[in-house]
Amino acid sequence: MLHQEFESPEELRDTIKCFWYNMGDFGEQESGFKVLPDGYAEIIFHFGSGCSIANNGALEPLPSPFMVGLLNQPALFYAKNRLEIIGIRCFPWTVFDLLGLSSGKDGVRIFEHPIAQLQPALNECILAGKIDEAVALVKQYFLDARSRIPADSMLFKAGVAMRKAAGTLPVSQVAAAAHATVRTLERNFKQSSGYTVKDVSGLIRFEQVRNRLWTYPDSNIAGLAHELGYTDQSHLSRDFKRYSGTTPAAFARKAKKAKKTVNGDFVAFILA
């Protein structure tokens, strides 16, 4: 599986973490792949044979684009043959305002939006192997969209503080960093993202553990627990299993094996 990340322009860094491209060949039979939770919302354009999600025992094809919002457990998708993806990794407290959508707790959201008009042009770029041009088209769309919405400095400051502390700050300290009362921050944060500050902080902290174990599978788990502010190793293990469906040790073993065939940093898609 090939994975590339593209830096977000300066004007978008308060709303979008990065843009990315994935390409994988899943074979002729439908294969499952998991998307693990993290502290971001992803807008997903896909090309090729398409991808599906299980719904009431049947596979439901997903349109392009769709959104993977904040997850509190792994989501299982299916694909076959060649699948290529252009993803937009957004901060969850900005994505709904950026798209002009109401916030919610949908793990996977199918939505109608003018952004879908990009699909034909992106498909042409992907077929021609012009990945940089495809990403440039998406960047320009969001630069135009971002210029039409006011910046929310309070949520931006809160988000910076949460990410800088790897999700370990109590809500009162996040509010202080955002120069807001806890009540005001919580109200605005939930209105914009659909989740509380504590919810998102927990996902950010899990993401740090997940990324560390992906990059350094031999990391000492007790040491990670201490470094990232968990009460103890058991606390980290419980949270990790809650969000990933597996233990930190089992994930590290799988990471060791997967890293032999995957290029780049952590890839959200893990073969089931």
C-alpha atoms as one frame of an Amber mdcrd trajectory, in Angstrom:
protein
   0.000   0.000   0.000   1.345   3.419  -0.981   0.708   6.392   1.295   1.701
  10.031   0.679   0.955  13.133   2.737   0.827  16.712   1.471   1.262  19.756
   3.699  -1.688  22.049   4.239  -1.217  25.638   2.981  -0.642  28.256   5.675
  -4.160  29.684   5.171  -5.732  26.298   5.948  -3.672  25.167   8.917  -6.315
  26.252  11.421  -8.847  23.922   9.771  -7.014  21.162   7.858  -4.087  19.122
   9.187  -2.987  17.738   5.809  -4.048  16.169   2.523  -3.127  12.583   1.686
  -3.182   9.924  -1.001  -3.476   6.154  -0.600  -3.289   3.425  -3.201  -3.779
  -0.272  -2.564  -4.631  -3.411  -4.511  -7.015  -5.614  -2.553  -7.305  -8.447
  -5.079 -10.314  -9.806  -6.922 -12.228 -10.784  -3.782 -13.769  -8.251  -1.396
 -11.265  -7.642   1.408 -11.950  -5.921   4.683  -9.851  -3.087   6.086 -10.206
  -1.280   9.374 -10.101   2.446   9.958  -8.889   3.126  13.477 -10.109   6.116
  15.519  -8.043   9.267  15.892  -8.617  12.926  16.693  -9.493  13.973  13.128
 -12.393  13.945  10.700 -11.561  12.778   7.174 -13.246  13.710   3.897 -12.687
  10.792   1.510 -12.673  10.813  -2.308 -12.174   7.335  -3.770 -11.416   5.970
  -7.219 -11.317   2.520  -8.767 -13.660  -0.302  -7.822 -15.132   1.703  -4.943
 -15.478   0.841  -1.286 -18.353  -0.347   0.875 -19.357  -0.607   4.505 -21.316
  -3.378   6.191 -24.911  -2.380   6.951 -27.426  -4.855   8.400 -25.421  -7.794
   7.129 -25.049  -6.478   3.565 -22.363  -4.363   1.904 -23.528  -0.836   1.150
 -21.486   1.023  -1.517 -20.216   4.405  -0.360 -20.411   7.460  -2.607 -17.410
   9.662  -3.306 -16.887  11.759  -1.314 -18.022  10.620   2.122 -16.840  11.566
   5.598 -15.278   9.524   8.364 -16.031  11.532  11.480 -14.673  10.926  14.953
 -14.850   7.213  15.692 -15.006   5.606  19.130 -14.237   2.157  17.725 -12.784
   0.771  14.479 -14.912   1.005  11.334 -14.717  -1.893   8.882 -14.748  -1.134
   5.157 -14.477  -3.408   2.131 -12.831  -3.032  -1.271 -11.495  -5.123  -4.128
  -8.996  -4.601  -6.930  -7.308  -1.205  -7.073  -8.536   1.464  -4.677  -7.105
   4.999  -4.660  -8.043   7.668  -2.159  -7.581  11.404  -1.802  -8.204  12.346
   1.811  -8.585  15.661   3.615  -7.672  15.391   7.306  -9.643  18.053   9.163
  -9.763  19.161  12.765 -13.148  17.957  14.060 -14.050  21.356  15.527 -13.752
  22.999  12.077 -14.888  20.473   9.450 -18.634  21.057   9.729 -18.326  24.849
   9.606 -15.951  24.506   6.653 -18.508  22.460   4.714 -21.546  24.328   6.010
 -23.033  21.164   7.532 -24.661  20.558  10.888 -22.411  18.742  13.344 -23.151
  15.252  14.563 -21.747  12.018  15.908 -22.026  10.041  12.676 -18.982   7.804
  12.454 -19.392   7.525   8.691 -21.466  10.267   7.111 -22.903  10.294   3.609
 -23.677  13.867   2.634 -24.749  15.883  -0.382 -22.496  18.857  -1.025 -21.126
  20.888  -3.964 -17.679  19.437  -3.196 -18.831  16.295  -5.038 -18.487  18.286
  -8.286 -14.720  17.775  -7.966 -15.057  14.032  -8.557 -14.845  13.989 -12.418
 -11.771  16.251 -12.539 -10.085  14.304  -9.746 -10.862  11.034 -11.501  -9.120
  12.286 -14.657  -6.037  13.232 -12.655  -5.946   9.884 -10.852  -6.323   7.909
 -14.096  -3.426   9.917 -15.569  -1.289   9.326 -12.479  -1.228  13.073 -11.724
  -1.593  12.833  -7.952  -0.053  16.262  -7.292  -2.582  17.885  -9.636  -5.473
  16.098  -7.916  -4.317  17.304  -4.501  -3.834  20.835  -5.870  -7.473  20.877
  -7.049  -8.695  19.859  -3.611  -6.442  22.397  -1.886  -7.793  25.197  -4.061
 -11.371  24.208  -3.314 -10.749  24.452   0.414  -8.779  27.681   0.123 -11.845
  29.208  -1.535 -14.190  27.699   1.063 -12.004  28.836   3.978 -11.959  32.430
   2.721 -15.733  32.594   3.093 -16.008  31.630   6.764 -14.856  33.627   9.803
 -12.040  32.221  11.917 -12.977  31.030  15.406  -9.878  31.960  17.373 -11.222
  30.395  20.571 -11.610  26.928  19.043  -8.311  27.296  17.210  -6.470  28.124
  20.458  -8.234  25.266  22.252  -7.279  22.846  19.487  -3.639  23.965  19.501
  -3.452  23.465  23.276  -5.060  20.017  23.105  -2.738  18.816  20.341   0.382
  20.342  21.904  -0.351  18.482  25.149  -1.234  15.266  23.243  -4.728  15.259
  24.732  -3.547  15.265  28.366  -4.854  18.702  29.467  -7.938  18.882  31.713
 -10.828  20.894  30.265 -10.162  23.813  32.633  -6.627  24.241  31.237  -7.844
  23.958  27.646 -10.369  26.715  28.403  -7.644  28.882  29.962  -5.474  28.442
  26.842  -8.453  29.499  24.714  -9.159  32.521  26.972 -12.686  31.253  27.601
 -14.750  29.882  30.444 -15.197  26.115  30.589 -18.916  26.521  29.919 -18.409
  28.712  26.840 -15.706  26.487  25.412 -17.710  23.299  25.934 -20.818  24.817
  24.356 -18.983  26.111  21.272 -16.835  23.008  20.943 -19.785  20.634  21.026
 -21.775  22.835  18.656 -18.919  22.801  16.119 -17.768  19.182  16.424 -20.644
  17.264  17.989 -18.295  16.090  20.759 -16.977  17.362  24.070 -13.427  18.520
  24.706 -12.902  15.423  26.874 -14.116  13.118  24.072 -11.673  14.570  21.553
  -8.804  14.735  24.058  -9.205  11.013  24.691  -8.969  10.290  20.971  -5.916
  12.535  20.577  -4.161  10.693  23.398  -5.033   7.289  21.915  -3.715   8.533
  18.568  -0.336   9.325  20.155  -0.043   5.800  21.538  -1.166   4.269  18.262
   1.336   6.298  16.223   4.187   5.544  18.612   3.514   1.801  18.512   3.270
   1.945  14.733   6.611   3.747  14.419   8.350   1.981  17.300   6.610  -1.373
  17.892   9.120  -2.285  20.607   8.172   0.734  22.761   7.721   0.087  26.467
   3.980   0.343  27.110   4.353   1.225  30.787   6.708   4.038  29.760   4.174
   5.301  27.218   1.465   5.283  29.870   3.604   7.452  32.160   4.676   9.803
  29.351   1.135  10.396  28.082  -0.516  10.920  31.440  -2.403   7.661  31.889
  -2.915   6.495  35.475  -0.977   3.323  34.731  -0.383   0.706  32.035  -3.771
  -0.902  32.667  -5.505   2.427  32.052  -3.686   2.816  28.715  -4.483  -0.771
  27.719  -8.196  -0.368  28.513  -8.455   2.838  26.472  -6.446   1.360  23.613
  -8.653  -1.722  23.400 -11.788   0.415  23.620 -10.779   2.494  20.606  -8.932
  -0.106  18.532 -10.571  -3.392  19.457  -7.169  -4.901  20.270  -4.467  -4.669
  22.920  -1.390  -2.435  22.547   0.858  -5.514  22.396  -1.217  -7.163  19.643
  -1.272  -3.903  17.669   2.518  -3.571  17.983   2.993  -7.106  16.653   0.729
  -6.346  13.693   2.567  -3.064  13.079   5.901  -4.892  12.888   4.526  -7.178
  10.215   2.653  -4.449   8.282   5.596  -2.026   8.184   7.432  -4.452   5.939
   4.918  -3.787   3.147   3.650  -0.228   3.820   5.498   2.980   2.923   5.335
   6.149   4.997   3.932   7.020   8.422   0.885   5.517  10.084  -1.804   4.614
   7.569  -5.358   4.622   8.929  -6.304   1.621   6.811  -5.254  -1.701   8.301
  -6.133  -4.970   6.572  -8.577  -6.897   8.723
